[in-house]
């Protein structure tokens, strides 16, 4: 399995499934719930029991957090974690 690159640009809805030439440079494609969960566990943000459901949640609601063209996966995940923790 690939590892999530936190510095990669977050994939937009219209880029999902699009040909490579239609995707912005710097986007990591096909981020999975497992990649998200592994990242937040490795960063010490959530324990595994919470990280797995968070990964599933964020994978489903990913596009709700893509707020601007240059948002990185790190910033997107940080915003989603705030909401997950009830701080947003």
Buried (B, 14 or more C-beta within 10 A) or exposed (E): EEEBBBEBBBBBEEBEEEEEEEBEEEBBEEBBBBBBBBBBBEBEBBEEEBBBEBBBBBBEEBEEBBEEEEBBBBBBBBBBBEBBEEEE
